[in-house]
Amino acid sequence: MKRHAFASLLLALALPGLAGAADYAVQPAGSKLGFTSSFQGASFDGSFGKFTAAISYDAAKLATSKFDVEVDLASVKTGDKDRDGALPGADFFNVAKFPKAHFVTTGFRQNGAQVIADGNLTLRGVTRPVSLNITFKPAGAGATLDVSGTVKRLDFGVGSGEYADTSVIGADVKVNAHLVLTAK
C-alpha cells in the first residue's frame, strides 16, 4: 500500500511537467502567410491564400511545442498577372508534381530574447533545415504568432535552370507570417 501511495504521489508531481503545450487553431481572418523576394532589383511581396497549421506552443515548455504547416502552393498571389501565372509552373513551384510545401519543427531554442523555431521545410521534393524567428503573444483566449526568416530558393530548385541567375531573381526569399490563433 505504501508503494502505491508513493507511486501516485510521484505521478501527480510529474504530470504538470509532462503536460504538453497548448494547442491553437489558425483563424483565417487576420492571418497571413507571405514572402518577399526581388525581380530585376525590385522588391515584391507575395502570399499564399491556402494553408493549414497545427500549432502547439508554450513559451515555458519549448520542448513540447511544435508547428506543422502545410501550404497549398497553387494559392500564391503577388499582384502581378505574369508572375502569378509563372510561379505555379514547372520552372518554379511545379505544383503539378509538388502541390504542397511542408514545414515541421524539430525544436525550439532561445537566443537572448528571441525564440527560434528550427525545422525542416520540404519544397519541390527537397527537404532542408530552416530556422525561423518567432514572436508569440498571448491575447485573451488566443494569441498572435509572428514568424520571419530567410529561405534560399535555389536550395529547393525554385527557379533553377535559366531562372538561376540571382542578379535577375533574388537568391533569398524572406518568409513572414502573422497568424491569429484561438485556443482549441
LUMDO-360057 format. One record per residue: x, y negated, z of N, C-alpha, C, O in turn. Coordinates in pm, 1 decimal, always signed. Atoms other than C-alpha are relative to their C-alpha. Layout:
X/Y/Z/X/Y/Z/X/Y/Z/X/Y/Z
...
//
This chain:
+81.3/+118.4/+0.0/+0.0/+0.0/+0.0/+86.7/-126.3/+0.0/+54.3/-223.5/-68.2
-87.9/+115.8/-4.7/+284.6/-240.9/+81.0/+63.1/-26.3/-135.4/+78.4/-141.7/-175.3
-60.3/+17.2/+132.5/+445.3/-177.0/-259.3/-99.5/-65.1/-95.7/-63.0/-152.6/-174.2
+102.9/+55.8/+87.9/+116.7/-254.7/-435.8/-19.5/-149.0/+29.2/-29.9/-228.6/-64.2
+17.5/+139.6/-38.1/+74.6/-581.9/-243.3/+120.4/-82.8/-45.4/+103.8/-194.7/-94.0
-121.6/+68.9/+41.3/+436.3/-680.0/-314.6/+1.9/-17.2/-152.3/+36.7/-124.3/-202.1
+3.9/+6.8/+145.8/+397.2/-599.3/-686.4/-104.0/-101.8/-46.4/-79.9/-176.1/-141.5
+105.0/+96.4/+34.4/+74.3/-801.3/-701.3/+47.9/-142.8/+23.5/+21.0/-231.7/-57.3
-53.5/+131.7/-30.0/+246.3/-1097.7/-537.8/+101.3/-42.6/-106.2/+97.4/-156.4/-153.0
-98.6/+31.3/+103.4/+536.5/-1081.7/-785.8/-68.3/-34.0/-132.3/-29.9/-129.9/-199.3
+72.7/+24.1/+123.6/+296.2/-1063.0/-1078.8/-69.9/-135.6/+4.5/-65.4/-210.2/-93.4
+70.0/+127.6/-13.4/+92.7/-1358.8/-950.7/+97.5/-117.6/-9.6/+64.3/-221.3/-67.0
-100.4/+105.7/+7.0/+409.2/-1566.3/-912.0/+58.4/-12.9/-139.2/+92.5/-123.2/-181.9
-62.2/+1.1/+132.3/+541.8/-1469.8/-1254.8/-94.8/-47.9/-108.6/-49.3/-106.8/-206.7
+94.4/+31.6/+106.6/+223.5/-1526.5/-1456.6/+1.4/-145.3/-44.9/-0.4/-169.5/-165.6
-3.2/+137.5/+50.6/+231.1/-1907.2/-1463.0/+120.7/-25.7/-88.9/+108.1/-97.6/-187.9
-118.5/+18.1/+81.8/+584.7/-1896.2/-1603.0/-6.3/+76.2/-130.3/+61.6/+39.6/-226.3
+12.9/-78.5/+121.3/+485.1/-1635.8/-1860.6/-110.4/-52.1/-90.3/-118.1/-14.0/-207.1
+109.7/+52.9/+81.2/+181.6/-1825.4/-1980.8/+58.0/-73.1/-119.0/+161.4/-139.1/-108.4
-49.7/+60.6/+122.3/+222.1/-1947.2/-2335.8/-35.9/-146.8/-9.6/-99.4/-204.4/+78.7
+30.9/+138.7/+28.6/+197.7/-2289.9/-2483.0/-146.8/-12.1/-39.4/-212.3/+87.7/-69.7
+140.0/+25.2/+37.1/-139.4/-2448.3/-2559.0/-16.1/+8.4/-151.6/+71.7/-34.1/-226.8
+29.7/-13.2/+142.0/-299.2/-2371.1/-2897.0/-82.1/-119.2/-46.5/-169.7/-167.8/+25.0
+66.6/+117.0/+57.0/-418.2/-2653.5/-3121.3/-47.1/+28.7/-141.9/+13.9/+106.5/-215.2
+51.8/-3.0/+136.2/-627.0/-2686.4/-3436.1/+25.4/-136.2/-63.0/+12.3/-239.1/+3.3
-23.1/+124.3/+73.2/-542.1/-2947.8/-3700.1/-133.3/-54.6/-48.6/-214.0/+17.4/-107.4
+119.1/+68.8/+48.5/-816.0/-3198.6/-3771.8/+35.9/-67.4/-132.2/+119.9/-157.4/-134.2
-35.7/+58.2/+130.6/-806.9/-3282.2/-4145.6/-14.2/-152.8/-3.2/+68.9/-221.8/-62.3
+17.5/+145.6/-2.9/-943.3/-3632.6/-4082.6/+112.6/-61.1/+83.4/+127.4/-30.5/+201.7
-110.4/+66.0/-69.7/-643.3/-3844.2/-3991.5/+132.3/+72.1/-9.7/+234.9/+16.8/+29.9
-124.2/-76.5/+12.8/-385.6/-3572.0/-4066.2/+55.1/-11.9/-141.6/-20.1/-21.1/-238.6
-64.9/+11.0/+130.6/-133.7/-3594.5/-4348.1/+130.1/+78.6/+0.7/+208.1/+71.4/+95.6
-125.9/-71.2/+22.2/+144.3/-3369.8/-4476.8/+59.8/-58.0/-126.7/+7.0/-37.2/-235.9
-53.3/+73.4/+113.3/+367.1/-3573.7/-4702.6/+148.7/+14.9/-20.0/+216.8/+87.2/+52.7
-142.5/-1.7/+31.8/+707.3/-3628.1/-4856.0/+35.5/-128.1/-74.6/-51.2/-196.1/-129.5
-53.0/+112.0/+75.9/+924.2/-3899.1/-5007.1/+118.9/+50.0/-78.8/+204.6/+120.6/-25.6
-111.3/-38.1/+86.1/+1159.7/-3847.9/-5299.3/+31.1/-119.5/-89.1/-20.1/-229.3/-67.0
-31.3/+109.3/+91.3/+1306.9/-4054.8/-5581.3/+9.4/+52.6/-142.7/+48.0/+167.0/-166.6
-10.1/-28.5/+141.9/+1290.1/-4060.0/-5959.4/+59.7/-122.9/-66.8/+5.4/-233.0/-56.9
-73.7/+107.5/+65.4/+1536.1/-4270.4/-6159.7/+26.9/-115.7/+95.7/+15.6/-232.5/+58.3
-37.8/+98.4/-100.2/+1636.4/-4450.9/-5840.8/-115.8/-64.6/+73.8/-94.4/-137.3/+170.8
+116.7/+59.2/-67.0/+1280.6/-4549.3/-5744.7/-63.1/+102.7/+92.9/-86.1/+217.3/+54.2
+60.4/-86.9/-100.2/+1129.9/-4401.5/-5430.6/-149.1/+18.1/-28.8/-215.8/-74.1/-75.7
+143.8/-23.2/+9.7/+785.9/-4240.5/-5440.5/-42.7/+92.4/+113.0/+36.2/+171.9/+164.2
+58.0/-82.0/-105.6/+558.0/-4078.5/-5184.5/-97.3/+99.2/-61.0/-157.8/+73.9/-165.2
+96.6/-100.7/+40.6/+350.4/-3766.2/-5219.4/-59.1/+66.3/+122.8/-11.4/+48.3/+234.9
+61.8/-73.0/-111.2/+124.7/-3549.8/-5009.2/-65.9/+126.3/-52.8/-87.4/+142.5/-172.9
+69.8/-124.2/+30.9/-42.2/-3211.0/-5000.0/-138.0/-6.9/+64.4/-150.0/-28.8/+185.0
+136.2/+10.7/-49.0/-420.0/-3209.9/-4967.2/-49.4/+124.1/+71.1/-146.0/+117.2/+147.1
+45.2/-124.4/-61.9/-449.7/-2847.0/-4857.5/+116.7/+69.2/+70.3/+219.1/+100.6/+9.6
-98.4/-74.4/-78.7/-253.8/-2681.1/-4579.3/-68.5/+52.9/+125.0/-170.9/+0.3/+168.5
+47.8/-51.8/-127.6/-312.0/-2471.5/-4269.7/+116.9/-0.5/+96.5/+232.4/+13.7/+56.3
-106.0/+3.9/-100.7/-120.3/-2492.5/-3944.8/-50.1/+62.3/+129.5/-153.7/+23.2/+183.2
+23.2/-56.5/-132.4/-119.3/-2277.5/-3634.8/+103.8/-63.7/+91.3/+223.6/-38.7/+77.6
-89.4/+75.0/-88.3/+27.4/-2498.1/-3362.5/-22.4/+47.3/+143.4/-134.3/+43.2/+194.7
+1.7/-37.8/-141.3/+109.8/-2368.7/-3014.9/+117.7/-73.5/+62.3/+232.9/-44.6/+30.1
-108.4/+85.4/-47.9/+307.7/-2622.5/-2815.7/-20.9/-43.9/+143.5/-132.0/-76.3/+185.4
-5.2/+56.0/-134.0/+401.7/-2722.5/-2463.9/+143.4/-47.5/+21.1/+236.5/+33.0/+20.5
-133.9/+57.4/-15.2/+696.5/-2957.1/-2409.1/+76.1/+61.3/+116.8/+199.1/+66.5/+114.8
-63.6/-61.8/-116.2/+764.1/-2787.4/-2074.0/+30.4/+148.3/-23.3/+101.4/+210.6/+55.6
-20.3/-142.2/+30.7/+761.4/-2441.3/-2235.3/+36.9/+17.6/-145.9/-33.8/+84.8/-221.1
-41.6/-6.8/+139.3/+951.5/-2477.9/-2560.8/+24.5/+143.7/-46.5/+5.8/+174.0/-164.3
-28.5/-139.2/+37.3/+1046.0/-2106.6/-2554.1/-124.5/+74.1/-48.6/-113.4/+170.2/-124.7
+123.0/-67.5/+42.8/+680.6/-2008.5/-2602.4/-76.4/-80.6/-106.2/-184.4/-40.1/-149.3
+64.7/+83.1/+101.3/+595.3/-2284.9/-2851.1/+31.0/+53.8/-139.2/+134.8/+116.1/-161.4
-24.2/-44.6/+138.1/+557.6/-2211.8/-3222.8/-89.5/-76.2/-96.7/-199.7/-119.4/-63.1
+75.7/+59.1/+111.0/+444.5/-2361.7/-3552.0/+1.1/+101.9/-113.7/+101.2/+170.0/-136.0
+9.5/-83.8/+118.5/+326.1/-2166.3/-3854.3/-85.4/-77.6/-99.6/-206.5/-90.7/-81.7
+66.1/+90.2/+94.0/+238.4/-2385.3/-4152.9/+7.6/+59.5/-140.7/+113.6/+102.4/-186.4
+6.0/-46.9/+138.0/+125.1/-2277.5/-4498.7/-59.6/-111.2/-85.2/-163.3/-168.3/-51.6
+37.3/+113.0/+84.9/+96.0/-2531.8/-4780.6/-42.0/+50.9/-137.4/+29.0/+130.1/-199.4
+46.9/-28.5/+134.7/-108.5/-2498.4/-5099.8/+70.2/-99.2/-93.3/+33.8/-216.7/-97.9
-83.1/+89.2/+80.5/+144.9/-2639.6/-5347.6/-74.7/-64.0/-116.2/-35.4/-170.8/-163.1
+78.6/+58.5/+109.2/-115.6/-2698.7/-5620.3/-74.0/-125.6/+44.4/-123.7/-200.5/-39.7
+72.2/+117.1/-51.3/-270.0/-2965.6/-5394.7/+87.2/-125.0/+7.3/+47.9/-223.8/+69.3
-93.3/+113.3/-4.9/+27.7/-3200.9/-5444.8/-56.0/-119.6/-77.6/-112.6/-104.6/-185.9
+40.5/+126.3/+62.7/-51.7/-3563.9/-5527.6/+105.5/-105.4/+30.3/+152.6/-118.3/+143.3
-96.6/+108.9/-18.2/+187.0/-3854.6/-5584.9/-53.9/-133.3/-49.9/+8.5/-237.5/-29.8
+54.3/+122.9/+55.9/-37.7/-4107.6/-5755.9/+47.4/-28.1/-141.1/+10.9/-130.6/-198.6
-47.1/+14.9/+137.4/+137.6/-4061.9/-6092.1/-47.4/+122.1/-79.2/-11.2/+235.1/-46.5
+62.3/-107.9/+76.5/-52.3/-3854.3/-6350.9/+103.6/+97.1/-58.6/+86.8/+218.6/-49.0
-101.8/-87.2/+60.3/+258.8/-3722.6/-6529.8/+71.8/+83.4/+105.7/+91.4/+203.7/+88.3
-70.6/-70.6/-107.3/+439.7/-3632.2/-6208.9/-92.5/+103.4/+65.4/-50.1/+215.5/+93.6
+96.2/-93.1/-60.8/+124.8/-3473.4/-6058.7/-25.2/+120.5/-90.0/-54.3/+229.4/-40.5
+14.4/-111.3/+93.1/+95.9/-3259.5/-6371.9/+123.7/+87.6/-5.8/+113.1/+208.7/-25.2
-126.1/-74.7/+10.4/+464.0/-3157.5/-6371.3/+35.2/+78.3/+126.8/+87.6/+189.3/+117.5
-43.6/-64.4/-125.1/+515.2/-3070.0/-6002.6/-52.8/+142.8/+18.6/+23.6/+227.5/+64.9
+45.6/-139.0/-16.5/+291.9/-2756.3/-6000.5/+59.7/+96.2/-103.9/+50.3/+217.8/-87.4
-50.7/-80.6/+110.4/+462.7/-2632.1/-6319.9/+123.5/+82.5/+32.9/+180.9/+72.1/+141.3
-111.1/-95.0/-17.0/+736.5/-2372.4/-6366.7/+132.7/-69.4/+30.9/+218.0/-10.9/+97.8
-127.0/+69.8/-23.9/+1015.3/-2634.1/-6358.8/+15.4/-49.0/+143.8/+126.8/-74.9/+189.2
-6.8/+52.0/-136.0/+925.5/-2747.8/-6007.5/-53.3/+102.5/+100.9/+21.5/+191.8/+140.6
+52.3/-93.5/-101.4/+694.5/-2561.3/-5762.9/-34.6/+137.8/-55.7/-34.4/+236.2/+18.3
+37.7/-126.6/+63.9/+592.7/-2289.1/-6011.7/-113.7/+67.7/+76.6/-100.7/+181.6/+121.5
+111.4/-50.9/-79.7/+255.4/-2242.7/-5841.1/-64.9/+125.3/-58.8/-130.9/+199.8/+13.6
+55.0/-122.8/+58.7/+153.0/-1970.3/-6088.6/+65.5/+122.7/+63.8/+0.0/+225.0/+83.8
-73.7/-111.7/-61.1/+418.9/-1746.1/-5932.5/+11.6/-13.5/+151.8/+9.8/+86.5/+223.6
-20.6/+26.4/-142.8/+463.2/-1910.6/-5588.7/-99.9/-107.0/+46.2/-62.7/-223.6/+59.2
+103.3/+100.2/-30.0/+135.5/-2080.6/-5487.8/+12.8/-67.9/+136.7/-44.5/-174.7/+158.1
-7.0/+54.0/-136.8/+228.7/-2142.4/-5123.3/+145.2/-23.6/+42.3/+237.3/+44.8/-2.2
-124.2/+17.9/-76.1/+514.8/-2282.5/-4918.0/-34.5/+39.8/+142.6/-148.9/+24.7/+185.5
+27.3/-48.6/-135.3/+550.9/-2143.5/-4566.7/+115.1/-40.9/+91.5/+231.5/-15.0/+60.9
-98.6/+35.3/-102.2/+731.6/-2283.8/-4260.7/-42.1/+64.2/+130.7/-156.2/+49.0/+174.4
+26.4/-59.2/-131.7/+755.1/-2088.9/-3936.3/+120.6/-28.0/+89.8/+235.5/-10.0/+49.5
-109.4/+32.6/-91.8/+956.6/-2193.6/-3633.1/+70.2/+125.9/+49.9/+10.2/+232.4/+64.6
-79.7/-105.0/-63.9/+1235.3/-1979.6/-3494.3/+37.8/-42.0/+141.4/+86.7/+39.1/+220.1
-29.7/+49.7/-133.7/+1279.6/-2200.0/-3186.9/-2.7/-151.6/+3.5/-8.0/-218.2/-99.9
-2.1/+143.9/-23.2/+1282.8/-2547.8/-3039.7/+119.4/-31.9/+86.8/+161.8/+49.9/+168.4
-111.6/+42.2/-85.1/+1568.5/-2742.1/-2885.7/-10.7/-149.1/+26.3/-66.7/-225.7/-52.2
-1.5/+139.6/-42.3/+1614.2/-3067.6/-2705.9/+133.9/-59.4/-41.5/+238.5/-0.3/-14.6
-121.4/+72.3/+34.7/+1867.7/-3316.1/-2847.5/-17.4/-141.0/+55.6/-66.1/-230.9/-13.0
+27.4/+125.3/-69.7/+1864.1/-3600.1/-2595.7/-149.6/-10.4/+21.1/-211.1/+80.9/+76.2
+144.7/+18.1/-13.9/+1510.8/-3738.6/-2603.6/-77.1/+64.8/-115.3/-199.2/+79.0/-108.5
+64.0/-54.6/+119.8/+1441.6/-3579.8/-2944.7/-16.6/+151.7/+10.0/+76.8/+222.6/+47.4
+23.9/-143.6/+10.2/+1280.9/-3235.0/-2978.7/+13.1/+39.0/-146.6/-40.8/-27.7/-234.9
-22.1/-48.9/+136.0/+1387.4/-3039.7/-3285.4/-61.5/+138.8/-12.6/-38.7/+227.0/+70.1
+58.9/-130.1/+31.9/+1188.1/-2754.2/-3436.7/+86.7/+63.8/-108.1/+92.8/+14.8/-220.8
-77.5/-75.7/+97.9/+1418.8/-2505.7/-3607.5/-90.2/+107.9/-57.3/-170.9/+166.7/+14.7
+83.9/-102.6/+60.1/+1258.1/-2269.5/-3852.9/+48.3/+38.4/-137.2/+154.3/-4.6/-182.5
-28.8/-44.2/+135.2/+1254.7/-2104.4/-4191.2/-108.3/-51.1/-92.6/-227.5/-35.3/-66.1
+90.4/+45.2/+104.1/+1099.2/-2262.4/-4497.4/+15.7/+93.0/-119.0/+126.8/+117.6/-165.9
+0.0/-80.2/+121.4/+1001.9/-2037.3/-4786.3/-70.8/-80.5/-107.9/-185.9/-121.0/-91.9
+50.0/+78.9/+112.0/+951.6/-2218.9/-5115.9/+55.8/+61.6/-126.9/+176.6/+83.0/-137.4
-41.1/-63.7/+126.1/+962.5/-2064.7/-5465.4/+69.9/+133.9/+24.4/+159.4/+171.5/-51.4
-58.5/-130.6/-28.5/+1051.6/-1729.3/-5309.2/+135.5/-4.8/+68.2/+198.2/+99.2/+88.3
-129.7/+18.7/-66.1/+1362.5/-1870.9/-5139.2/-26.4/-43.1/+143.3/-105.0/-134.8/+167.1
+14.3/+35.5/-141.1/+1386.7/-1884.3/-4759.4/+131.3/-57.4/+51.1/+237.1/+3.8/+36.9
-117.7/+68.6/-55.1/+1627.4/-2127.3/-4594.1/-36.5/-59.4/+136.5/-152.6/-92.1/+161.2
+26.3/+67.3/-128.1/+1664.5/-2267.8/-4241.1/-21.2/-149.9/-20.1/+44.9/-213.6/-102.1
+31.0/+143.2/+2.9/+1519.4/-2614.5/-4187.6/-21.6/-44.6/+144.2/-82.0/+26.8/+224.1
+21.7/+58.9/-132.9/+1526.2/-2836.5/-3878.8/-81.1/-128.2/-16.1/-52.1/-211.6/-101.9
+90.0/+114.7/+6.9/+1253.6/-3093.0/-3817.9/-6.9/-70.6/+134.9/-16.6/-5.7/+239.1
+20.0/+79.7/-120.8/+1231.7/-3375.4/-3564.3/-149.6/-6.1/+27.2/-229.2/-28.8/-63.9
+141.5/+6.7/-33.6/+903.2/-3368.0/-3378.2/-23.5/-96.2/+115.8/+59.7/-112.0/+205.1
+46.9/+83.2/-109.9/+716.5/-3610.7/-3157.7/-141.9/+44.3/+29.6/-231.2/+29.5/-53.7
+129.2/-51.9/-42.8/+425.2/-3460.6/-2967.7/-53.5/-91.3/+108.8/+12.1/-113.1/+210.6
+59.9/+91.1/-98.1/+191.0/-3696.7/-2783.2/-138.0/+51.6/+39.6/-231.1/+46.3/-40.7
+132.9/-41.1/-46.7/-94.3/-3553.9/-2572.9/-94.4/-119.5/-0.1/-55.4/-232.4/+29.6
+100.7/+106.4/+2.9/-416.0/-3751.1/-2610.6/-135.8/+61.6/+30.8/-196.9/+124.5/-55.6
+129.1/-55.9/-38.8/-727.6/-3651.4/-2419.0/-1.9/+151.0/-11.7/+82.5/+218.9/+46.9
+11.7/-145.4/+19.4/-836.7/-3301.4/-2525.4/+81.2/+47.3/-119.7/+61.4/+158.5/-168.5
-80.7/-36.4/+116.1/-584.5/-3301.1/-2808.0/+136.7/-63.4/+6.2/+193.3/-83.8/+113.6
-133.4/+58.5/+8.7/-262.2/-3454.0/-2928.3/+22.6/-48.2/-142.3/-56.3/-20.7/-232.7
-49.5/+27.2/+134.7/-80.6/-3601.7/-3222.9/+138.9/+60.6/-9.5/+213.6/+65.9/+88.2
-129.9/-60.4/+27.0/+220.2/-3435.7/-3377.6/+57.1/-67.8/-123.2/-0.6/-60.2/-231.6
-69.8/+62.3/+112.0/+460.8/-3632.2/-3595.9/+126.3/+79.3/-27.3/+199.4/+116.7/+64.5
-110.8/-84.9/+43.0/+722.2/-3443.3/-3793.1/+79.0/-72.8/-108.4/+20.6/-138.3/-194.7
-83.1/+55.6/+107.3/+1016.6/-3560.5/-4004.4/+125.2/+84.2/-15.4/+173.3/+146.1/+79.5
-122.4/-74.0/+29.0/+1314.6/-3401.5/-4168.6/+33.8/-14.2/-146.6/-36.6/-82.2/-221.2
-45.7/+6.7/+138.7/+1501.0/-3358.8/-4494.9/+23.6/+139.8/-53.4/+80.1/+225.9/+14.1
-18.7/-126.7/+70.2/+1498.5/-3071.9/-4741.6/+76.7/-29.8/-128.4/+48.0/-127.7/-197.1
-74.1/+13.2/+125.7/+1745.6/-3031.3/-5027.3/-73.6/+84.1/-104.7/-73.0/+207.0/-97.5
+87.4/-68.2/+95.8/+1521.8/-2945.0/-5324.2/+71.3/+107.8/-80.2/+12.2/+211.6/-109.8
-71.5/-98.1/+82.0/+1790.0/-2761.9/-5521.9/+31.7/+127.8/+77.6/+54.4/+232.0/+16.1
-18.6/-120.8/-80.5/+1842.5/-2518.5/-5230.2/-113.3/+99.4/-23.2/-97.4/+219.3/-0.3
+117.6/-83.4/+22.9/+1496.5/-2386.6/-5322.2/-30.9/+15.4/-149.1/-133.0/+73.7/-185.5
+21.8/-10.3/+144.1/+1530.8/-2412.4/-5700.6/-107.5/-93.3/-53.1/-158.8/-71.5/-162.9
+101.9/+95.1/+44.6/+1286.6/-2703.7/-5723.2/+66.5/-101.6/-92.2/+152.6/-178.7/-49.7
-57.9/+91.7/+96.9/+1369.6/-2896.2/-6040.5/+138.0/+42.7/-44.6/+223.3/-41.8/-71.8
-130.3/-47.7/+48.2/+1661.3/-2676.3/-6141.2/+5.1/-12.5/-152.9/-85.5/-69.1/-214.2
-16.6/+10.5/+145.4/+1788.0/-2646.6/-6499.4/+22.1/-144.2/-39.8/+106.7/-213.3/+17.1
-18.0/+136.6/+48.7/+1751.1/-2973.0/-6686.9/-37.0/-105.5/+104.1/+0.4/-222.0/+90.6
+41.0/+93.4/-105.1/+1599.4/-3131.1/-6373.5/+92.6/+3.4/+121.8/+60.0/-52.8/+226.4
-94.7/-9.4/-110.7/+1900.6/-3053.0/-6154.6/+84.9/-126.2/+15.2/+156.8/-139.9/+114.2
-76.7/+124.0/-3.5/+2055.5/-3394.0/-6230.2/-52.4/-87.6/+114.4/-161.1/-144.7/+105.8
+45.4/+74.5/-118.1/+2036.8/-3565.3/-5891.5/+10.5/-152.0/-18.0/-32.9/-227.3/+69.2
+2.5/+144.1/+26.9/+2101.9/-3907.3/-6048.4/-135.5/-40.8/-58.2/-170.5/-158.8/-58.0
+133.5/+26.8/+53.4/+1756.3/-3876.3/-6210.1/-105.7/+28.8/+106.4/-188.8/-56.8/+136.8
+91.5/-39.4/-106.9/+1562.8/-3687.1/-5940.2/+84.3/+21.5/+125.2/+176.0/+103.7/+124.9
-80.5/-6.7/-121.8/+1697.8/-3730.7/-5588.1/+13.6/+141.8/+54.8/-78.3/+222.8/+43.3
-26.4/-132.9/-56.3/+1851.9/-3427.5/-5418.2/-75.4/+23.4/+130.0/-117.5/+135.3/+159.0
+64.3/-11.9/-130.9/+1695.6/-3497.8/-5079.6/-147.6/-37.7/-7.7/-185.2/-137.3/-69.7
+141.6/+28.3/-12.2/+1324.2/-3482.0/-5010.8/-28.1/-16.3/+149.3/-4.6/+74.9/+228.5
+33.6/+24.6/-140.4/+1212.6/-3639.0/-4684.7/-141.1/+51.5/+25.7/-236.6/+11.0/-40.7
+128.4/-58.3/-38.2/+931.7/-3440.5/-4524.6/-54.2/-80.0/+117.7/+20.4/-115.0/+209.2
+61.1/+72.8/-111.5/+686.6/-3622.2/-4297.9/-143.3/+47.7/+16.2/-212.6/+77.4/-81.1
+137.5/-40.2/-28.6/+363.9/-3527.7/-4129.4/-49.3/-74.0/+122.6/+26.3/-105.2/+214.6
+70.3/+51.9/-117.3/+115.4/-3680.3/-3891.5/-123.2/+86.9/+14.8/-213.5/+82.3/-68.7
+109.8/-91.9/-21.4/-121.5/-3423.1/-3750.4/-80.9/-40.5/+122.5/-25.6/-65.0/+229.7
+91.9/+24.6/-110.6/-423.1/-3494.7/-3534.1/-48.1/+136.9/+47.0/-104.1/+213.5/-31.4
+26.8/-133.1/-53.1/-476.5/-3194.0/-3306.3/-109.2/-4.1/+105.6/-122.2/-101.5/+179.8
+94.4/-19.3/-109.7/-758.5/-3071.4/-3085.3/+32.6/+134.4/+64.2/+69.1/+229.7/-4.8
-27.5/-123.8/-72.6/-711.5/-2806.2/-2818.0/-102.9/+105.2/-39.6/-221.2/+76.1/-57.2
+90.8/-111.7/+33.3/-856.6/-2466.7/-2904.2/-63.6/+52.7/+125.5/-143.0/+146.5/+119.8
//
